């Protein structure tokens, strides 16, 4: 234990001696957690729409006013023809073009139906899908009110059709705000980036400055050396996690619905697994540049496959299986369940076993791969 104590003293002195590293570990994640959720918003607003009104009737004007007042669309022009509307899409001035045909009002009143032409710029898949869906919903609402107001002679004596009223209730996020979904995920990613990169550079730095040679000739065992490297950054990671939860509460008003003890238990196990990966990377790399590129490779995979940007259930089978082999996927899922839903330990114990397995495997490989030569 004396040997381990000396290693820990050395590591803490190195950490607190370098002011830049301290800023990277504590200040940068705090600032990023404040700024990033404000920008990382999946809600689509200010969709530019151009409309071609070939009817110029009272009904077409009502439809246009309803679209403009919905709050999601920005009316950017009224081209003279559909061709001019497509030109606006090609030039990037419009995201959607709505064409209202001639005799729009007459066909609605006399025949009870009329087709509209909607063209969507699908370069941005998310914006096009949501924009088209929003506009379809607005038109459907407009159409429903027309069905109520318009009474045609051939329908006066018929039995009124049944109506289904749907009451929607959003559980765990009543106002469906993206910040409640994004902030826990961003906290996990920042913790992953800090823990993964800092530990990946740790042993490599010893190699570059030559102190690894002095350590290797001492009677320090491999597990003691790896443990001495892991514990200081584990403590730093828990402090960063605490700062993140504090920012989450003070700035965004998000307080975990579930147990803080359960949340910290998962964070502690996750950090052991993550730091084990960083130490494993540092045993393979010979320079800090190599370690950074290897760590960056894994961090990109973790971020894209974790379910932070896209739902894992929507991924192909091979991608879903790959995402299950990344600890970040399980920790993001757990943090969201505890923070938003208030899940208890017995409900997410399978995720805990996953993280414990990752921690054991990655740290075992790090100890095994560390070559203590003289």
C-alpha positions, -999 to +999 in steps of 0.1 A: +000+000+000+029+024+006+039+020-031+004+028-042+004+058-018+036+072-034+021+068-069-010+086-059+010+115-044+030+118-076-001+118-098-020+144-078+011+167-078+013+164-115-024+172-120-024+203-097+010+215-110-004+219-146-029+248-145-039+242-181-049+206-174-070+218-144-088+243-167-094+216-193-108+192-167-130+215-147-137+248-165-142+236-201-169+210-193-188+235-172-188+261-200-197+235-226-226+222-206-240+257-203-237+265-240-242+232-259-277+224-248-289+258-260-275+251-295-282+213-297-319+217-302-337+192-325-369+213-326-374+228-361-387+263-364-385+292-389-391+269-419-390+290-450-421+284-472-431+299-505-467+296-517-481+298-552-518+309-549-535+302-583-570+306-568-568+340-549-600+331-530-611+337-495-604+300-486-568+301-500-561+333-480-574+317-449-551+287-454-521+309-459-529+329-428-533+298-408-499+285-419-482+318-412-498+320-377-487+285-367-453+297-354-433+272-373-432+287-408-418+319-422-435+331-454-406+341-477-424+348-509-453+343-533-439+334-567-460+337-597-457+301-608-447+267-594-415+268-615-405+300-598-411+284-565-388+255-573-362+281-583-364+295-548-357+261-534-327+256-557-313+290-546-318+282-509-344+308-503-372+284-495-375+250-478-410+242-490-433+253-518-470+250-514-491+253-546-528+260-543-545+251-576-572+271-594-608+266-583-595+256-548-625+271-530-651+260-556-640+224-555-640+224-517-675+238-515-691+218-544-672+185-544-658+184-509-622+177-519-592+193-535-556+183-539-526+205-529-491+203-543-463+203-517-426+202-526-400+199-499-362+205-500-349+172-486-312+180-484-316+184-446-336+152-439-347+162-404-359+196-414-377+184-445-394+155-426-405+177-397-414+206-419-435+185-442-452+169-412-459+202-396-474+216-427-495+185-433-509+188-397-518+225-403-536+217-435-554+187-418-566+210-391-577+235-416-595+208-435-613+195-404-627+229-396-639+232-432-657+199-428-676+214-399-684+247-416-693+235-451-726+218-455-734+204-489-770+196-499-762+160-505-749+156-469-777+174-450-798+144-443-770+119-436-760+108-401-731+128-387-699+109-387-684+098-354-655+119-340-626+105-320-611+129-295-575+122-284-561+135-252-523+135-252-502+133-220-464+136-221-449+116-192-416+125-176-412+156-199-446+173-198-438+202-221-417+180-245-387+203-242-355+191-258-333+204-231-346+177-207-335+151-233-303+167-244-287+180-211-282+145-195-267+131-227-243+161-231-232+156-195-223+120-203-205+129-235-184+156-218-175+132-190-165+107-216-143+131-236-125+144-205-120+110-189-111+093-222-086+118-235-068+127-203-061+091-193-052+081-228-023+107-227-012+098-192+011+068-195+023+081-229+034+113-213+056+092-189+071+075-220+079+108-237+096+125-208+115+094-198+100+088-163+085+055-173+120+040-173+126+050-137+092+036-127+099+003-145+130-004-125+112-001-092+094-030-075+060-015-084+036-041-097+017-036-129-017-035-111-004-010-086+008+013-114-025+011-134-045+016-102-023+046-092-030+061-126-067+054-124-077+066-089-068+103-093-087+107-126-116+087-111-118+113-083-115+142-109-142+125-130-166+123-100-160+160-093-167+169-129-199+148-128-209+167-096-202+201-113-223+189-143-253+180-121-250+214-103-250+232-137-279+211-148-299+222-118-289+258-116-290+267-153-317+244-166-337+236-135-333+199-140-330+178-108-329+140-109-363+124-103-345+092-091-320+085-064-288+105-064-270+076-048-280+053-077-268+079-102-234+083-085-231+045-083-235+042-121-212+072-126-185+056-104-186+023-123-188+040-157-157+061-149-137+029-140-146+014-173-139+046-193-106+053-175-096+016-182-102+022-219-080+054-218-052+035-199-055+006-224-050+031-253-020+047-236-003+013-232-005+008-270+006+043-281+042+055-280+035+092-284+008+116-272-002+123-309-008+086-314-028+084-282-050+114-292-058+099-326-067+065-312-088+081-284-105+104-310-114+073-331-131+056-302-148+088-289-164+094-324-177+059-325-191+062-289-208+095-297-224+084-329-234+049-317-245+059-282-281+069-290-274+105-282-281+118-317-302+090-331-324+064-314-306+030-311-339+012-319-339+029-353-305+016-362-298-015-384-293-047-365-255-047-369-253-011-356-276-018-327-254-047-317-223-026-320-239+001-298-245-024-271-208-030-269-200+006-260-203+016-223-215+051-233-247+037-247-257+021-214-247+051-193-266+077-214-297+054-212-293+051-174-287+088-168-319+097-188-339+071-170-328+082-135-329+120-142-362+121-161-381+090-152-369+083-117-360+047-124-348+027-094-318+004-092-338-029-096-352-016-128-319-008-144-296-034-128-289-051-161-272-018-173-251-019-141-239-054-149-230-043-184-209-014-170-192-036-144-183-061-171-168-033-193-148-020-163-134-055-155-125-063-191-109-030-200-089-026-169-077-062-171-065-056-206-048-024-195-029-043-168-020-072-190-008-050-219+014-027-198+049-040-203+071-035-173+105-040-187+139-030-174 
